[in-house]
Amino acid sequence: MPLLFRPHRKTRHLSVLLLLLAGGCDRMQSALKAPEGDPVWQGDSTLLASKPNILFRVNRSAKGAQVIPIATFGDKGFRQLVLSDRGWRALDLVSLKSGTSLTTVRGSDLTGNATIQRGMWEGAALDTLAGCRVLVPGPRASILDGVELAILGERPARPNSGALPDGVLARTLETIPTLIAPTNGVPLSTIPRYRRQVFVVPTGATNQPTIVVIYDDPEIVSDTVPLYPPPRPRHFVVVLDKGIYGFKPSHTYTTLGNSKTPPRREFLGAIDTDGDGKAELLFGIRDPRYPLVTMGLRFQVDSWVDAFTYERQRCHG
């Protein structure tokens, strides 16, 4: 949304500092004050003053669930959120303090809520990384199992895709082992080896919901297995949407899933990240080295295409 006026940069800087000082955390005031003319802080403070919508990934450990900011979203699009150390601390102080309510994302359901229990620097730091100069905050939150995404700010509209007619889902799923999987290297005879997940997601891509199906064979394949001729994929993702003659594949993804091939994917949810009335499909990867990688598919014409990959790391400086 365009600004109605453009305040002098010192005015913008001062207004945000006043907002931060009103938060009541005296110990952090000096850390948040930047020298006059600091362009990085001025950019950070202007962004934070606009109160952007923020998407979080949920990261779980033995200490509990943390929410990690990934990107901003809305009419200006979906953009990875990158701030300076001072900017992250300001975000944590102003917007991620205890008691803050977040909207949870489960599939395309945006009706759930979570609560931040403790800000990243609300007292002693919740965690640290040795040698890290710029640490992305990870506030602790009470959040249900199975929820991988959360939102701070305006809740995006849920696309209207209608409902699946009776029997359509069952008939569509029946076609995958016999028609779709074999053409992607997964023989019908091997289907019982796979664990299947099914998600019915209103995305606005067509007048009926999108169907996301993930087949995952838990077998771990050795890195020494030759890749030619192509071995049977151990991981198979198919996305289906309504066509003229019924549901048809609009996206597929296969991998062997070992360290020599692309990682297995997990479906995180679907939200309209850019306000165009169509939700993007968000995926993560099953690689413990990169727990916060977030990928998005966007619907174009009649298929889903890779739109972005954000490789969030807690330390980026």
Solvent accessible surface area in square Angstrom, and as a share of the most:
residue,aa,sasa,rsa
1,M,177,0.79
2,P,117,0.73
3,L,117,0.58
4,L,179,0.89
5,F,146,0.61
6,R,195,0.71
7,P,31,0.19
8,H,115,0.51
9,R,125,0.46
10,K,109,0.46
11,T,72,0.42
12,R,57,0.21
13,H,5,0.02
14,L,101,0.50
15,S,58,0.37
16,V,4,0.02
17,L,21,0.10
18,L,103,0.51
19,L,77,0.38
20,L,3,0.02
21,L,59,0.30
22,A,85,0.66
23,G,40,0.38
24,G,60,0.58
25,C,32,0.19
26,D,108,0.56
27,R,186,0.68
28,M,17,0.07
29,Q,50,0.22
30,S,90,0.58
31,A,44,0.34
32,L,3,0.01
33,K,105,0.45
34,A,13,0.10
35,P,94,0.59
36,E,112,0.50
37,G,36,0.35
38,D,32,0.16
39,P,99,0.62
40,V,90,0.52
41,W,1,0.00
42,Q,17,0.07
43,G,43,0.41
44,D,13,0.07
45,S,0,0.00
46,T,47,0.27
47,L,61,0.30
48,L,23,0.12
49,A,50,0.38
50,S,76,0.49
51,K,155,0.66
52,P,26,0.17
53,N,26,0.13
54,I,2,0.01
55,L,0,0.00
56,F,0,0.00
57,R,7,0.03
58,V,8,0.04
59,N,37,0.19
60,R,89,0.33
61,S,66,0.42
62,A,117,0.91
63,K,150,0.64
64,G,29,0.28
65,A,13,0.10
66,Q,22,0.10
67,V,0,0.00
68,I,0,0.00
69,P,0,0.00
70,I,0,0.00
71,A,0,0.00
72,T,18,0.10
73,F,13,0.05
74,G,17,0.16
75,D,126,0.65
76,K,130,0.55
77,G,18,0.17
78,F,20,0.08
79,R,142,0.52
80,Q,62,0.28
81,L,4,0.02
82,V,89,0.51
83,L,6,0.03
84,S,27,0.17
85,D,45,0.23
86,R,62,0.23
87,G,0,0.00
88,W,0,0.00
89,R,65,0.24
90,A,0,0.00
91,L,4,0.02
92,D,3,0.02
93,L,22,0.11
94,V,44,0.25
95,S,32,0.21
96,L,0,0.00
97,K,96,0.41
98,S,54,0.35
99,G,55,0.53
100,T,26,0.15
101,S,69,0.45
102,L,2,0.01
103,T,11,0.07
104,T,11,0.06
105,V,1,0.00
106,R,112,0.41
107,G,19,0.18
108,S,10,0.06
109,D,62,0.32
110,L,10,0.05
111,T,100,0.58
112,G,29,0.28
113,N,98,0.50
114,A,5,0.04
115,T,58,0.33
116,I,0,0.00
117,Q,100,0.44
118,R,62,0.23
119,G,0,0.00
120,M,0,0.00
121,W,19,0.07
122,E,71,0.32
123,G,31,0.30
124,A,80,0.62
125,A,43,0.33
126,L,24,0.12
127,D,38,0.19
128,T,104,0.60
129,L,83,0.41
130,A,114,0.88
131,G,80,0.77
132,C,29,0.17
133,R,179,0.65
134,V,19,0.11
135,L,17,0.08
136,V,0,0.00
137,P,0,0.00
138,G,0,0.00
139,P,0,0.00
140,R,68,0.25
141,A,5,0.04
142,S,50,0.33
143,I,25,0.13
144,L,126,0.62
145,D,119,0.62
146,G,49,0.47
147,V,3,0.02
148,E,46,0.21
149,L,0,0.00
150,A,0,0.00
151,I,2,0.01
152,L,29,0.15
153,G,48,0.46
154,E,129,0.58
155,R,110,0.40
156,P,18,0.11
157,A,82,0.63
158,R,140,0.51
159,P,16,0.10
160,N,140,0.72
161,S,3,0.02
162,G,49,0.47
163,A,83,0.64
164,L,36,0.18
165,P,66,0.42
166,D,142,0.74
167,G,38,0.37
168,V,22,0.12
169,L,57,0.28
170,A,58,0.45
171,R,139,0.51
172,T,12,0.07
173,L,21,0.10
174,E,116,0.52
175,T,48,0.28
176,I,0,0.00
177,P,22,0.14
178,T,74,0.43
179,L,118,0.59
180,I,16,0.08
181,A,0,0.00
182,P,55,0.35
183,T,112,0.65
184,N,39,0.20
185,G,38,0.37
186,V,0,0.00
187,P,61,0.39
188,L,97,0.48
189,S,98,0.63
190,T,14,0.08
191,I,27,0.14
192,P,116,0.73
193,R,139,0.51
194,Y,19,0.07
195,R,164,0.60
196,R,123,0.45
197,Q,84,0.37
198,V,49,0.28
199,F,56,0.23
200,V,64,0.37
201,V,1,0.01
202,P,12,0.07
203,T,0,0.00
204,G,19,0.18
205,A,13,0.10
206,T,35,0.20
207,N,115,0.59
208,Q,26,0.12
209,P,4,0.03
210,T,0,0.00
211,I,0,0.00
212,V,0,0.00
213,V,0,0.00
214,I,1,0.00
215,Y,5,0.02
216,D,15,0.08
217,D,7,0.03
218,P,62,0.39
219,E,80,0.36
220,I,142,0.72
221,V,11,0.06
222,S,61,0.39
223,D,62,0.32
224,T,122,0.71
225,V,50,0.28
226,P,95,0.59
227,L,90,0.45
228,Y,185,0.71
229,P,104,0.65
230,P,102,0.64
231,P,39,0.25
232,R,35,0.13
233,P,15,0.09
234,R,30,0.11
235,H,0,0.00
236,F,0,0.00
237,V,1,0.01
238,V,0,0.00
239,V,0,0.00
240,L,1,0.00
241,D,5,0.02
242,K,69,0.29
243,G,15,0.14
244,I,154,0.78
245,Y,211,0.80
246,G,26,0.25
247,F,34,0.14
248,K,93,0.39
249,P,59,0.37
250,S,9,0.06
251,H,31,0.14
252,T,53,0.31
253,Y,33,0.13
254,T,50,0.29
255,T,8,0.05
256,L,10,0.05
257,G,22,0.21
258,N,15,0.08
259,S,82,0.53
260,K,132,0.56
261,T,27,0.16
262,P,75,0.47
263,P,48,0.30
264,R,21,0.08
265,R,24,0.09
266,E,54,0.24
267,F,20,0.08
268,L,8,0.04
269,G,0,0.00
270,A,2,0.02
271,I,3,0.01
272,D,10,0.05
273,T,0,0.00
274,D,34,0.18
275,G,51,0.49
276,D,82,0.42
277,G,45,0.43
278,K,75,0.32
279,A,1,0.01
280,E,1,0.01
281,L,0,0.00
282,L,0,0.00
283,F,2,0.01
284,G,0,0.00
285,I,19,0.10
286,R,93,0.34
287,D,23,0.12
288,P,128,0.80
289,R,162,0.59
290,Y,84,0.32
291,P,65,0.41
292,L,6,0.03
293,V,10,0.06
294,T,0,0.00
295,M,24,0.11
296,G,1,0.01
297,L,1,0.01
298,R,61,0.22
299,F,20,0.08
300,Q,96,0.43
301,V,145,0.83
302,D,78,0.40
303,S,38,0.24
304,W,7,0.02
305,V,55,0.32
306,D,103,0.53
307,A,37,0.29
308,F,28,0.12
309,T,71,0.41
310,Y,29,0.11
311,E,115,0.52
312,R,10,0.04
313,Q,81,0.36
314,R,33,0.12
315,C,44,0.26
316,H,69,0.31
317,G,37,0.35
